Amino acid sequence: LLEKGAAVDTVDSSGGTPLYRASRNGHVEVVKLLLERGTAIDAVSSSGETPLHQASRDGHVEVVKLLLEKGA
């Protein structure tokens, strides 16, 4: 989808971005790809959480490390 021009910061009905969803689900490779494509690393969901909040709360250590390395 990204190769076809899909927006990396599209917000879904609950206020989450693709990075937020990938972080919440521990998808490290997807997080890397989205960051490479320029997604907003500190975008806040409608519940007031960032991707870093989600990854840390759900125990996704590798995603947390990556987000911190990239400036979250």
Buried (B, 14 or more C-beta within 10 A) or exposed (E): EEEEEEEBBEBEEEBBBBBBBBBBBBBBEBBBBBBEBEBBBEBBBEEEBBBBBBBBEEEBEEBBEBBEEEEB
